[in-house]
Amino acid sequence: VKAVVSTQSTGEANSVKPPTRAPGAYVPPSIRKGEPQDSQSRQRDENPTIRVSNLAEETSEKDLQDLFKPFGPVSRIYLAKDKNTGISKGFAYITYNRRESAESALQTLHRYRYGHLILQVEWAKPSGS
């Protein structure tokens, strides 16, 4: 697909101008000029991530590491916690380096009895959806 750019009589290419923003307004990183794209968050979205829910309030990141590491190398664990109390909100995201590891963990641990609760494990939805 080719983009056609018309030129004005001055010979300069027309450019699409971003909307005018008030000074000090928030500009998302994806549209800031002169700054590198946030490849780390993009890479995080591309890695196989599973969502684990129905976790006990006492669950720690170490507990999750012990539970999910046997399936393969874990690159990231995010345990959602209440900002004020630090108590688990009952869900977490586990990101693996390999899709096969995540698939194995999902198949094995979905509806797995963990403590006094039954875990729910599913593929995480991509951020922004």
DSSP file with accessible surface (Angstrom, degrees, kcal/mol):
  #  RESIDUE AA STRUCTURE BP1 BP2  ACC     N-H-->O    O-->H-N    N-H-->O    O-->H-N    TCO  KAPPA ALPHA  PHI   PSI    X-CA   Y-CA   Z-CA
    1    1 A V              0   0  202      0, 0.0     2,-0.4     0, 0.0     0, 0.0   0.000 360.0 360.0 360.0 127.9    0.0    0.0    0.0
    2    2 A K        -     0   0  199      2,-0.0     2,-0.4     0, 0.0     0, 0.0  -0.828 360.0-141.1-104.3 139.1    1.4    3.4   -1.0
    3    3 A A        -     0   0   95     -2,-0.4     2,-0.5     2,-0.0     0, 0.0  -0.828  13.3-145.2 -95.6 136.0    0.6    6.6    0.7
    4    4 A V        -     0   0  142     -2,-0.4     2,-0.5     2,-0.0    -2,-0.0  -0.892  13.9-169.5-104.3 125.6    0.2    9.6   -1.5
    5    5 A V        -     0   0   87     -2,-0.5     2,-0.2     8,-0.0    10,-0.0  -0.969  10.7-147.7-115.8 124.1    1.4   12.9    0.0
    6    6 A S        -     0   0   72     -2,-0.5     8,-1.7     8,-0.0     2,-0.4  -0.566  11.2-138.3 -86.7 156.4    0.5   16.1   -1.8
    7    7 A T  B     -A   13   0A  95     -2,-0.2     6,-0.2     6,-0.2     2,-0.1  -0.885   8.2-134.0-115.1 147.3    2.7   19.1   -1.8
    8    8 A Q    >   -     0   0  107      4,-1.7     3,-2.4    -2,-0.4     6,-0.0  -0.345  42.5 -89.3 -84.9 177.9    1.8   22.7   -1.4
    9    9 A S  T 3  S+     0   0  131      1,-0.3    -1,-0.1     2,-0.1    -2,-0.0   0.756 127.0  63.3 -63.3 -19.8    3.2   25.4   -3.6
   10   10 A T  T 3  S-     0   0   91      2,-0.2    -1,-0.3     1,-0.1     3,-0.1   0.613 112.5-119.4 -78.9 -11.4    6.1   25.8   -1.2
   11   11 A G  S <  S+     0   0   55     -3,-2.4     2,-0.3     1,-0.3    -2,-0.1   0.449  70.9 130.9  89.4  -1.2    7.2   22.2   -2.0
   12   12 A E        -     0   0  134      1,-0.1    -4,-1.7     3,-0.0    -1,-0.3  -0.661  62.1-112.0 -88.3 144.5    6.8   21.0    1.6
   13   13 A A  B     -A    7   0A  65     -2,-0.3     2,-0.2    -6,-0.2    -6,-0.2  -0.453  30.7-112.8 -72.6 140.7    4.8   17.8    2.3
   14   14 A N        -     0   0   69     -8,-1.7     2,-0.4    -2,-0.1    -1,-0.1  -0.548  36.9-160.4 -68.1 139.2    1.5   18.2    4.0
   15   15 A S        -     0   0   83     -2,-0.2     2,-0.5   -10,-0.0    -3,-0.0  -0.941  21.2-114.4-124.4 148.7    1.7   16.6    7.4
   16   16 A V        -     0   0  146     -2,-0.4    -2,-0.0     1,-0.0     0, 0.0  -0.683  33.6-144.2 -79.2 126.2   -1.1   15.5    9.7
   17   17 A K        -     0   0  165     -2,-0.5     3,-0.1     1,-0.0    -1,-0.0  -0.776  12.7-122.4 -96.3 134.9   -1.1   17.6   12.8
   18   18 A P        -     0   0   82      0, 0.0     3,-0.1     0, 0.0    -1,-0.0  -0.320  44.0 -83.2 -68.3 158.2   -2.0   16.1   16.1
   19   19 A P        -     0   0   94      0, 0.0     2,-0.2     0, 0.0     0, 0.0  -0.276  52.6 -99.5 -60.5 148.3   -4.9   17.6   18.0
   20   20 A T        -     0   0  147     -3,-0.1     2,-0.4     1,-0.0    -3,-0.0  -0.499  43.2-161.7 -70.4 134.2   -4.0   20.7   20.1
   21   21 A R        -     0   0  103     -2,-0.2     3,-0.1    -3,-0.1     6,-0.0  -0.910  22.4-107.5-119.7 148.1   -3.5   19.9   23.7
   22   22 A A    >   -     0   0   70     -2,-0.4     3,-2.2     1,-0.1    -1,-0.0  -0.373  52.4 -87.8 -66.8 146.4   -3.5   22.1   26.7
   23   23 A P  T 3  S+     0   0  135      0, 0.0    -1,-0.1     0, 0.0     3,-0.1  -0.336 116.8  18.7 -56.6 134.3    0.0   22.7   28.2
   24   24 A G  T 3  S+     0   0   89      1,-0.3     2,-0.1    -3,-0.1    -2,-0.1   0.478  90.4 146.4  83.4   2.2    0.8   20.0   30.8
   25   25 A A    <   -     0   0   46     -3,-2.2    -1,-0.3     1,-0.1     2,-0.2  -0.405  58.2 -97.5 -70.7 149.2   -1.9   17.6   29.4
   26   26 A Y        -     0   0  161     -3,-0.1    -1,-0.1    -2,-0.1    -4,-0.1  -0.451  37.3-167.2 -68.1 133.2   -1.2   13.9   29.5
   27   27 A V        -     0   0   39     -2,-0.2     5,-0.1    -3,-0.1    -1,-0.0  -0.987  24.2-121.1-122.1 119.4    0.2   12.5   26.3
   28   28 A P    >>  -     0   0   43      0, 0.0     3,-1.9     0, 0.0     4,-0.6  -0.272  21.7-119.9 -58.6 145.2    0.2    8.7   26.0
   29   29 A P  G >4 S+     0   0   53      0, 0.0     3,-0.8     0, 0.0     6,-0.1   0.828 108.9  67.1 -56.4 -30.8    3.7    7.2   25.4
   30   30 A S  G 34 S+     0   0   73      1,-0.2     7,-0.1     7,-0.1     5,-0.0   0.708 110.0  34.2 -67.5 -17.3    2.6    5.6   22.2
   31   31 A I  G <4 S+     0   0   88     -3,-1.9    -1,-0.2     2,-0.1     2,-0.2   0.369  86.7 117.8-119.2   5.9    2.1    9.1   20.6
   32   32 A R    X<  -     0   0   82     -3,-0.8     3,-0.6    -4,-0.6     2,-0.3  -0.481  63.0-125.6 -70.3 141.7    4.9   11.1   22.2
   33   33 A K  T 3  S+     0   0  179      1,-0.2    -2,-0.1    -2,-0.2    -1,-0.1  -0.663  84.7  13.2 -88.8 143.0    7.4   12.4   19.7
   34   34 A G  T 3  S+     0   0   87     -2,-0.3    -1,-0.2     1,-0.2    -2,-0.0   0.495  99.4 108.5  78.3   3.6   11.1   11.7   20.1
   35   35 A E  S <  S-     0   0  103     -3,-0.6    -1,-0.2    -6,-0.1     3,-0.1  -0.908  73.6-108.7-114.4 143.0   10.7    9.1   22.7
   36   36 A P        -     0   0  119      0, 0.0    -4,-0.1     0, 0.0     2,-0.0  -0.311  39.5-101.0 -66.0 148.5   11.3    5.4   22.1
   37   37 A Q        -     0   0   98      1,-0.1     2,-1.9    -7,-0.1     3,-0.2  -0.357  37.5-106.2 -63.4 149.2    8.3    3.0   22.0
   38   38 A D     >  +     0   0   78      1,-0.2     4,-1.6    -3,-0.1     3,-0.2  -0.563  48.0 170.1 -80.4  82.8    7.7    1.1   25.2
   39   39 A S  H  >  +     0   0   83     -2,-1.9     4,-2.8     1,-0.2     5,-0.2   0.793  68.7  64.0 -69.0 -25.7    8.9   -2.2   23.9
   40   40 A Q  H  > S+     0   0  129      2,-0.2     4,-2.3     1,-0.2    -1,-0.2   0.945 105.8  42.3 -66.0 -44.6    8.8   -3.9   27.3
   41   41 A S  H  > S+     0   0   36      2,-0.2     4,-1.8     1,-0.2    -1,-0.2   0.895 115.1  51.1 -70.0 -35.0    5.1   -3.5   27.7
   42   42 A R  H  X S+     0   0  115     -4,-1.6     4,-1.2     2,-0.2    -2,-0.2   0.929 110.9  48.5 -65.2 -41.9    4.5   -4.6   24.1
   43   43 A Q  H  X S+     0   0  112     -4,-2.8     4,-1.5     1,-0.2     3,-0.4   0.907 107.3  56.2 -64.4 -37.8    6.7   -7.6   24.7
   44   44 A R  H  < S+     0   0   81     -4,-2.3     3,-0.2     1,-0.2    -1,-0.2   0.894 105.6  51.7 -59.9 -40.0    4.8   -8.4   27.8
   45   45 A D  H  < S+     0   0   83     -4,-1.8    -1,-0.2     1,-0.2    -2,-0.2   0.803 109.9  49.8 -67.1 -28.1    1.5   -8.4   25.8
   46   46 A E  H  < S+     0   0  142     -4,-1.2    -1,-0.2    -3,-0.4    -2,-0.2   0.716  92.3  90.3 -84.7 -22.1    3.1  -10.9   23.3
   47   47 A N  S  < S-     0   0   43     -4,-1.5     2,-0.5    -3,-0.2    50,-0.1  -0.458  94.7 -94.4 -74.8 149.6    4.3  -13.4   25.9
   48   48 A P        +     0   0   16      0, 0.0    48,-2.7     0, 0.0     2,-0.4  -0.494  52.8 179.5 -68.8 117.3    2.0  -16.2   27.0
   49   49 A T  E     -B   95   0B  25     -2,-0.5    75,-2.4    46,-0.2     2,-0.3  -0.965  13.1-163.2-123.9 136.7    0.2  -15.0   30.1
   50   50 A I  E     -BC  94 123B   0     44,-2.7    44,-2.5    -2,-0.4     2,-0.5  -0.867  13.8-136.7-116.0 152.0   -2.4  -16.8   32.1
   51   51 A R  E     -BC  93 122B  62     71,-3.3    71,-2.1    -2,-0.3     2,-0.5  -0.928  15.2-163.5-109.3 129.3   -4.9  -15.4   34.6
   52   52 A V  E     +BC  92 121B   0     40,-3.0    40,-2.4    -2,-0.5     2,-0.3  -0.956  14.2 175.8-114.1 126.8   -5.4  -17.2   37.9
   53   53 A S  E     +BC  91 120B  24     67,-2.8    67,-2.1    -2,-0.5    38,-0.2  -0.811  49.7  54.0-128.3 171.5   -8.4  -16.4   40.0
   54   54 A N  S    S+     0   0   72     36,-1.0     2,-0.3    -2,-0.3    37,-0.2   0.835  70.1 159.6  71.9  38.4  -10.1  -17.6   43.2
   55   55 A L        -     0   0   10     35,-2.1    -1,-0.2    -3,-0.2    60,-0.1  -0.652  43.7-107.9 -87.5 148.6   -6.9  -17.2   45.2
   56   56 A A    >   -     0   0   17     -2,-0.3     3,-1.7    58,-0.1    34,-0.2  -0.341  26.1-115.3 -70.7 154.6   -7.0  -17.0   49.0
   57   57 A E  T 3  S+     0   0  125      1,-0.3    31,-1.4    32,-0.1    -1,-0.1   0.799 115.1  59.2 -60.2 -28.4   -6.2  -13.6   50.6
   58   58 A E  T 3  S+     0   0  139     29,-0.1    -1,-0.3     2,-0.0    -2,-0.0   0.522  77.3 124.0 -80.9  -5.1   -3.1  -15.1   52.2
   59   59 A T    <   -     0   0   11     -3,-1.7     2,-0.2     4,-0.1    29,-0.2  -0.317  42.9-165.3 -61.7 135.8   -1.6  -16.0   48.8
   60   60 A S     >  -     0   0   42      1,-0.1     4,-1.9    28,-0.0     5,-0.2  -0.745  35.1-109.2-115.9 167.5    1.9  -14.6   48.2
   61   61 A E  H  > S+     0   0   92     -2,-0.2     4,-2.6     1,-0.2     5,-0.2   0.865 120.8  56.9 -62.4 -35.2    4.1  -14.3   45.1
   62   62 A K  H  > S+     0   0  130      2,-0.2     4,-2.6     1,-0.2    -1,-0.2   0.913 104.1  52.4 -62.5 -41.6    6.3  -17.0   46.5
   63   63 A D  H  > S+     0   0   54      1,-0.2     4,-1.9     2,-0.2    -1,-0.2   0.924 111.5  46.3 -58.9 -44.3    3.3  -19.3   46.8
   64   64 A L  H  X S+     0   0    0     -4,-1.9     4,-2.8     2,-0.2     5,-0.3   0.893 110.1  53.3 -66.8 -39.7    2.6  -18.7   43.1
   65   65 A Q  H  X S+     0   0   58     -4,-2.6     4,-2.3     1,-0.2    -2,-0.2   0.942 110.6  47.4 -58.8 -46.9    6.2  -19.1   42.1
   66   66 A D  H  < S+     0   0   89     -4,-2.6    -1,-0.2     1,-0.2    -2,-0.2   0.863 115.8  45.4 -63.0 -35.5    6.2  -22.5   43.8
   67   67 A L  H  < S+     0   0   23     -4,-1.9    -2,-0.2    -5,-0.2    -1,-0.2   0.888 123.1  30.8 -77.0 -38.9    3.0  -23.5   42.2
   68   68 A F  H >< S+     0   0    0     -4,-2.8     3,-1.4     1,-0.1     4,-0.3   0.699  99.1  77.7 -99.5 -19.7    3.7  -22.4   38.6
   69   69 A K  G >< S+     0   0  115     -4,-2.3     3,-2.0    -5,-0.3    -1,-0.1   0.846  81.0  69.5 -64.0 -33.0    7.5  -22.8   38.2
   70   70 A P  G 3  S+     0   0  102      0, 0.0    -1,-0.2     0, 0.0    -2,-0.1   0.744  94.7  58.5 -59.1 -16.9    7.4  -26.6   37.7
   71   71 A F  G <  S-     0   0   44     -3,-1.4    -2,-0.2     1,-0.3    33,-0.1   0.610 125.0 -63.2 -88.3 -12.2    5.7  -26.1   34.3
   72   72 A G  S <  S-     0   0   16     -3,-2.0    -1,-0.3    -4,-0.3     2,-0.1  -0.805  77.6 -34.0 148.8 171.9    8.6  -24.0   32.9
   73   73 A P        -     0   0   68      0, 0.0    24,-1.7     0, 0.0     2,-0.5  -0.355  53.4-148.1 -61.4 128.8   10.5  -20.7   33.4
   74   74 A V  E     -D   96   0B  24     22,-0.2    22,-0.3     1,-0.1     3,-0.1  -0.866  13.5-173.0 -99.1 126.6    8.2  -17.9   34.6
   75   75 A S  E     +     0   0B  57     20,-2.4     2,-0.3    -2,-0.5    21,-0.2   0.743  68.7   7.4 -92.4 -22.8    9.2  -14.4   33.4
   76   76 A R  E     -D   95   0B  94     19,-1.6    19,-3.0   -32,-0.0     2,-0.4  -0.975  51.9-166.5-160.3 141.1    6.7  -12.4   35.5
   77   77 A I  E     -D   94   0B  24     -2,-0.3     2,-0.5    17,-0.2    17,-0.2  -0.999   7.1-173.5-128.0 127.5    4.2  -12.8   38.3
   78   78 A Y  E     -D   93   0B 103     15,-2.7    15,-2.6    -2,-0.4     2,-0.6  -0.964   2.1-172.0-121.3 112.0    1.7  -10.1   39.1
   79   79 A L  E     -D   92   0B   5     -2,-0.5     2,-0.3    13,-0.2    13,-0.2  -0.924  24.5-130.9-101.9 116.4   -0.4  -10.7   42.2
   80   80 A A  E     +     0   0B   2     11,-1.8     9,-2.9    -2,-0.6    10,-0.5  -0.528  33.9 179.6 -70.8 127.4   -3.1   -8.1   42.5
   81   81 A K  E     -D   88   0B  91     -2,-0.3     7,-0.2     7,-0.3     2,-0.2  -0.956  36.0-100.7-129.9 150.8   -3.1   -6.6   46.1
   82   82 A D     >  -     0   0   60      5,-2.8     4,-2.3    -2,-0.3     5,-0.1  -0.494  30.6-137.8 -65.3 131.8   -5.2   -4.0   47.8
   83   83 A K  T  4 S+     0   0  201     -2,-0.2    -1,-0.1     1,-0.2     0, 0.0   0.835  98.5  40.5 -64.3 -34.0   -3.1   -0.8   47.9
   84   84 A N  T  4 S+     0   0  155      1,-0.1    -1,-0.2     3,-0.1    -2,-0.0   0.896 128.9  24.3 -83.3 -41.7   -4.1    0.0   51.5
   85   85 A T  T  4 S-     0   0   90      2,-0.1    -2,-0.2     0, 0.0     3,-0.1   0.690  87.8-133.9-100.2 -22.3   -3.9   -3.4   53.2
   86   86 A G     <  +     0   0   43     -4,-2.3     2,-0.3     1,-0.3    -3,-0.1   0.548  57.0 142.8  77.7   7.0   -1.5   -5.3   50.9
   87   87 A I        -     0   0   72      1,-0.1    -5,-2.8    -5,-0.1    -1,-0.3  -0.601  60.0 -98.5 -83.4 141.7   -4.0   -8.3   51.0
   88   88 A S  E     - D   0  81B   8    -31,-1.4    -7,-0.3    -2,-0.3    -1,-0.1  -0.253  19.4-145.8 -57.4 139.6   -4.4  -10.3   47.8
   89   89 A K  E     -     0   0B 129     -9,-2.9    -1,-0.1     2,-0.3    -8,-0.1   0.435  51.1-100.7 -86.1  -2.2   -7.4   -9.4   45.7
   90   90 A G  E    S+     0   0B  13    -10,-0.5   -35,-2.1   -34,-0.2   -36,-1.0   0.519  91.4  78.3  99.0   5.7   -7.8  -13.0   44.7
   91   91 A F  E     +B   53   0B  49    -11,-0.4   -11,-1.8   -38,-0.2    -2,-0.3  -0.980  47.2 179.1-144.7 160.1   -6.3  -13.0   41.2
   92   92 A A  E     -BD  52  79B   0    -40,-2.4   -40,-3.0    -2,-0.3     2,-0.4  -0.970  22.6-130.7-151.6 161.4   -2.9  -13.0   39.6
   93   93 A Y  E     -BD  51  78B  69    -15,-2.6   -15,-2.7    -2,-0.3     2,-0.5  -0.983  17.8-165.2-118.6 131.5   -1.2  -13.0   36.1
   94   94 A I  E     -BD  50  77B   0    -44,-2.5   -44,-2.7    -2,-0.4     2,-0.5  -0.973   4.2-162.7-118.1 123.2    1.6  -15.5   35.4
   95   95 A T  E     -BD  49  76B   2    -19,-3.0   -20,-2.4    -2,-0.5   -19,-1.6  -0.924   6.8-164.5-111.1 126.0    3.7  -14.9   32.3
   96   96 A Y  E     - D   0  74B   0    -48,-2.7   -22,-0.2    -2,-0.5     3,-0.1  -0.681  26.5-131.3-102.2 162.0    5.8  -17.7   30.9
   97   97 A N  S    S+     0   0   89    -24,-1.7     2,-0.4    -2,-0.2   -23,-0.1   0.781  95.2  42.4 -78.2 -29.0    8.7  -17.6   28.4
   98   98 A R  S  > S-     0   0  137    -25,-0.4     4,-1.7     1,-0.1     3,-0.4  -0.960  71.7-139.7-126.1 139.6    7.2  -20.4   26.3
   99   99 A R  H  > S+     0   0  141     -2,-0.4     4,-2.8     1,-0.2     5,-0.2   0.861 103.6  60.2 -62.4 -36.1    3.6  -21.0   25.3
  100  100 A E  H  > S+     0   0  115      1,-0.2     4,-2.2     2,-0.2    -1,-0.2   0.878 104.1  50.1 -61.8 -38.1    3.9  -24.7   25.9
  101  101 A S  H  > S+     0   0    6     -3,-0.4     4,-2.4     2,-0.2    -1,-0.2   0.928 112.1  46.9 -65.4 -44.6    4.7  -24.1   29.6
  102  102 A A  H  X S+     0   0    0     -4,-1.7     4,-2.8     2,-0.2    -2,-0.2   0.917 111.7  51.4 -64.2 -42.0    1.7  -21.8   30.0
  103  103 A E  H  X S+     0   0   68     -4,-2.8     4,-2.7     2,-0.2     5,-0.2   0.919 110.2  49.0 -61.1 -43.9   -0.5  -24.3   28.2
  104  104 A S  H  X S+     0   0   53     -4,-2.2     4,-2.3    -5,-0.2     5,-0.2   0.922 112.3  47.7 -63.0 -43.9    0.6  -27.1   30.5
  105  105 A A  H  X S+     0   0    0     -4,-2.4     4,-2.9     2,-0.2     5,-0.3   0.928 112.6  49.9 -63.3 -43.0    0.1  -25.0   33.6
  106  106 A L  H  X S+     0   0   20     -4,-2.8     4,-1.6     1,-0.2    -2,-0.2   0.943 112.7  45.8 -61.6 -48.7   -3.4  -24.0   32.4
  107  107 A Q  H  < S+     0   0  125     -4,-2.7    -1,-0.2     1,-0.2    -2,-0.2   0.887 119.9  40.1 -63.0 -39.2   -4.4  -27.6   31.6
  108  108 A T  H  < S+     0   0   77     -4,-2.3    -2,-0.2    -5,-0.2    -1,-0.2   0.880 120.7  38.8 -79.5 -40.1   -3.1  -28.9   34.9
  109  109 A L  H >< S+     0   0    5     -4,-2.9     3,-2.0    -5,-0.2     2,-0.3   0.550  80.7 111.4 -97.3  -7.5   -4.1  -26.2   37.4
  110  110 A H  T 3< S+     0   0   69     -4,-1.6    10,-0.2     1,-0.3     3,-0.1  -0.533  98.9   4.4 -67.3 126.3   -7.6  -25.2   36.1
  111  111 A R  T 3  S+     0   0  175      8,-2.3     2,-0.3    -2,-0.3    -1,-0.3   0.745  97.2 153.8  66.6  26.6  -10.0  -26.4   38.7
  112  112 A Y    <   -     0   0  105     -3,-2.0     7,-2.9     7,-0.3     2,-0.6  -0.676  49.7-119.0 -83.9 136.3   -7.1  -27.5   40.9
  113  113 A R  E     +E  118   0C 170     -2,-0.3     2,-0.5     5,-0.2     5,-0.2  -0.667  36.6 177.4 -79.0 118.0   -7.8  -27.5   44.7
  114  114 A Y  E >   -E  117   0C  60      3,-3.0     3,-1.7    -2,-0.6     2,-0.3  -0.954  62.5 -43.3-126.5 107.3   -5.4  -25.0   46.3
  115  115 A G  T 3  S-     0   0   63     -2,-0.5   -60,-0.0     1,-0.2    -2,-0.0  -0.560 122.6 -27.5  69.3-127.2   -5.8  -24.7   50.0
  116  116 A H  T 3  S+     0   0  129     -2,-0.3     2,-0.3    -3,-0.1    -1,-0.2   0.291 126.5  76.2-102.5  10.7   -9.6  -24.5   50.6
  117  117 A L  E <  S-E  114   0C  40     -3,-1.7    -3,-3.0    -5,-0.0     2,-0.6  -0.817  74.8-125.3-121.6 160.1  -10.4  -23.0   47.2
  118  118 A I  E     -E  113   0C  68     -2,-0.3    -5,-0.2    -5,-0.2     2,-0.1  -0.921  33.4-130.1-104.6 120.2  -10.7  -24.3   43.6
  119  119 A L        -     0   0    0     -7,-2.9    -8,-2.3    -2,-0.6     2,-0.5  -0.388   9.8-151.1 -71.3 145.7   -8.5  -22.3   41.2
  120  120 A Q  E     -C   53   0B  74    -67,-2.1   -67,-2.8   -10,-0.2     2,-0.4  -0.985  18.7-176.6-113.1 120.9   -9.8  -20.9   37.9
  121  121 A V  E     +C   52   0B   4     -2,-0.5     2,-0.3   -69,-0.2   -69,-0.2  -0.983  12.4 150.4-124.4 129.8   -7.0  -20.6   35.3
  122  122 A E  E     -C   51   0B  83    -71,-2.1   -71,-3.3    -2,-0.4     2,-0.2  -0.942  51.8 -78.2-147.9 166.8   -7.6  -19.1   31.8
  123  123 A W  E     -C   50   0B  75     -2,-0.3   -73,-0.3   -73,-0.2     2,-0.2  -0.505  53.8-115.2 -67.6 136.7   -5.7  -17.3   29.1
  124  124 A A        -     0   0   25    -75,-2.4   -75,-0.2    -2,-0.2    -1,-0.1  -0.486  26.3-119.0 -71.6 143.8   -5.2  -13.6   30.0
  125  125 A K        -     0   0  146     -2,-0.2     3,-0.1     1,-0.1     4,-0.1  -0.604  38.1 -97.6 -78.9 143.0   -7.0  -11.2   27.7
  126  126 A P    >   -     0   0   87      0, 0.0     3,-1.4     0, 0.0    -1,-0.1  -0.317  48.0 -95.7 -59.9 144.7   -4.7   -8.7   26.0
  127  127 A S  T 3  S+     0   0   82      1,-0.2   -82,-0.0    -3,-0.1    -3,-0.0  -0.329 110.6  34.9 -62.6 142.5   -4.4   -5.4   27.7
  128  128 A G  T 3         0   0   92      1,-0.3    -1,-0.2    -3,-0.1     0, 0.0   0.469 360.0 360.0  92.1   2.6   -6.7   -2.8   26.2
  129  129 A S    <         0   0  115     -3,-1.4    -1,-0.3    -4,-0.1    -4,-0.1  -0.774 360.0 360.0-122.9 360.0   -9.5   -5.3   25.4
